[in-house]
C-alpha cells in the first residue's frame, strides 16, 4: 500500500510538471467556455440537440487527451530508464501500475474539475446558470470517460516501446472508438445472423467505454427514446433506482480488468528484463 501511495504521489508531481497537462488544461478550459456560449444561446436542460452536440464535443476531446497523457506516462518510464531504476527496489508491479493509475486519474480529474468549475462560476456570475442536474451529468460523463479510457491508455503504454508507437496506437483506438464506431458497428452487425445481433451489440457496447458512458448519460438526460428498440433493456435498467449503482459497478469492473491486464503485460516484461 505504501509503495502504491508513493508511486501515486510521484505521478502527481510529474503530471503537474508536464507541459502536456497544462496544454490540455488550457484547451479544456477554452472548450468549457464554448459550452457556456452554447448554454447562453439555448439553455441546456435535459436531452436536446444542444445537449447532444455538447456531449459529442466532450467525447472528441477527453478520450484523446486521456490516451495521450496515460500512454506517454508509461512509455516515458521505458525511454528514460526510470523503470529500470525502480525495478531494482522491492516495488510490486501491481502497486506500481495501480499507483500510476491513481496519480494520472487525479491529474486528469483535476483538469476536468477546473474546467467545469470555471464554467460554473462564469455562468453564475453572468446570471445564466446551467441546470444543476444536467451540469452534474455532464461532469459524471467527463469523469467516466477519463477513468475508463485511462485503463486503455495504460494498456497502450505497456504494449508500446516508445512515444511514437504509443501515439500511433492511441490515435487509432480513439478514431475507431469515437469517430468510426457507428460505421464499424453497422459493418460488423450487418454480417451477423439476426439472433446474434442483440447479444453482440451488448458485448461491443461494453467493450467500448465511449459508447458505454454515452448511452448511460443520454438515458439519464431523458433521451432514451432516440436509441431505438435494440436499447430498450438498457433504458429499463438505467432508469431503475439501482441503475446508477449497477453502472458504477460495471465501470469499476472495467477499470479493475484493465489494470490487471496491464499488470500481466508489465510483469511479463519485468521477468524478461
N, C-alpha and C positions, 0 to 999 in steps of 0.2 A: 504493500500500500504506500509506504514512504517513497519507494522508487517511482511509483506512478505519479505521485504528487510532485516530486522533484522534476520529472520529465515534463509534466504539465506546466509548471512554473517556468521552466526553461523555454518551452514553446511559446508561452505568453510573452516573455521578454523578446524573443526572436521575432514573433509575429508583429508586435507593435513597433519594432525597429525596421521592419520590412517595408521598403518603399512601395511595393506592390499593394500592401494593405491600405496605405494612405491614398494611393491612386484609386483603388476600388471604393474607399470611403468617400472621396470627392465625387466619383461617378454615381454612387448610390444616393448621396445627398442631392445631387442635381436631378437624378431620377425621381426622388421623393417629392421634390418641388414641382416637377412636371405632373405628378399625380395630384398635387394640390391645385394646380391650374385646372385640371380636368374636373376636380370636385367643385371649383368655383363656377365653372361653366354649366355643369349639370350635377347637382348634389348627389353624392354616392350613398345609396341605401338599398340593401338587398341586391338581387341579381338583376343586372340590366346590361345594355350594350356597353355603357361606360365601364361598369364593373368588370365585364368580360375583357375589355381592352386593357384595363389596368392589370388584371391577372396575367394576361399574356405578356405584358411588358416585364413584370416581375419574373415570369417563367423564362424569359430570354436571358435576363441578366444574372440572377442569383446562382443558378446551377453552373454557369460558365465560370463565374468568379470563384465559387467553391472548388470546382475541379482544378482550376489553376493553382490556387493557394495550397490546397491539400496535397496534390500530387508533387508540386515543386518542393514542398517541405521534406518529403521522404527522399526524393531523388537528390536533394542537396546533401543529405546525410551520407549518401554514397559518394558523391562527387568530391566533397571537400574532406572526406576521411573522418568525419565526426563519428560515424557508426563504428568504424574500426577501432577508434579510441574507446568509445562507450562499451563495446563488446568485451573489452579486457576487464571491465568491472563486473561484479556479481549482480547484474541487472537482468531480470527476466524479460524475455521477448514480449510476453503478454503485457507486462507492466509498461514497457516501452511504447508499444502500439496504443494501448489504452490511454496512456499519458499524452501521447501525440494527439489522439482524437479529442480528448478533453480540452487541451490547450488551444488547438485550432478552432474547435467549436466555440470556445469563449471569445476568441478574436473575431470570428465571423459574426457571432451573435451580437457582439458589441457594435460592429459596423451597422448591422441591421437595426439595432435598438437606437443608435444615434440618428440614423436616417429617419426612422419613424417618429422619434421624439422631436426632431427638428420640424417635421411636417405637422405634427400635432400642435406644437407651440405656436407656429406661424398661423395655422388655420384658426386657432383660438384667438390670437391677437387680432386677426382680420375680421373676427365675428362671424366666420363661416365654418364652424367645426364639422368634422366628419362624423357621421353616425357612429356611436360608440361600439355597437355590435359589429358593424361592418369593419371598423378600424381594427378591432380585436381579431377578427377572422383573417384580415389581410396580414396582420403580424404573425398569426399562427401559421398561415400559408408560407410566409417567408422563412420562418424558423424551421418548419418541417422540411422545406426544400434544402436548406443548409445542412441539417443534421443527416438527412438520408443521402444526399449527394457527397457528403464528406466521407462516408464509408466507401463509395465508389472511387473517390479521389485517392484515398489511401491505397486502395487496391491497384490503381494505376501506378502510383508511386512505387509500390512493391514490385510490380512487374517491369517497370521501365529502368533502363540503365543510365539515362541522363535526362536532362530537362527537355531537350528537343524531342526525344521519343515520348516523354510524358505529355508534351504539348500536342503532338500529333494525335495520340490516343484520346486525350481529353476532349479535343475539338470534335473528333469523330463520334465519340459517345454522346456529347452534347447535341450534335446535329441529329443523330438518329433518335435520341430520347425526347427531344423537344420539337425540332422543326420537321423532321422526316417521319415522326411517329404515325400520324394518320395514314399516310400513303403506305408505310411499311405494314401497318395493322391490316389495312384493306387487302394488300397483296397476299399476306400470309393467310388470313381467314378465307379469302376467295378460293384458295386451293384445297381447303379442308371440307370433309363431309359435313352436312348440316348439323348432325348431332354433336359434332366436336366443337362447333363454333363457340357456344356459350362457355363451356369449361375452359377452352383455350383463351378466350377473351379475358376471363377472370385471372388465369395464370399470367398472361402477358401484362395485364394491368398491375399485378403485384410485383412483377419484375421491373417495372418502370416507375421509379419513385416520383417522377414529374407528373405522370398521369394519375398515380395513386393519390397524391396530395391534392391535385387539381379537382378530381372528382369529389373528394370529400368536401372541399371548400365550396364548390359550386352547389352541391346539395344543401349544405348548411346555409348558404345565401338564399336558398329558395328557388334555385334554377334546375332542380332535378327533372322537371318535365321536358327539358330540351335534350336530355341524354338519350331518349328512346327506350323502347320496351326491353332491350337487352340489359339495361341497368336498373330494372325495376327492383330487384332484390337489394341492390346497393342503396337505393333510396330508402328502402324499408329499414335496413339495419342501421344506416347512418342517422335517420331521424328518430329512432327509438331512444329512450333515456340512457341506455348503456352504450349508445353508438360511439360517443367520443372516447369512452374508456376502451372500447374494442379497437378503435383506430390507433390510439396511443400504444396499446399493446402490440399491434401489428408493426408500428414504427419501431418500437423497442426491439422486437424480434428481428426486424430488418437490420438495425444497427449492430446488434449482437452478432448476427450471422456474418455481416461484413467484416467486423473486427476479427472474428475467429478465422475467416478465410485469409485475411491479411497476415494474421499471426502464423498460420500454417506455411504460407509462402515465405515470410521473413525468417521463420525458424529453420526452414529447409535451406535457405541461403546461408544462414549463420552456421549450420552444421557442415556446409561445404567449404566455408571460408577457412 
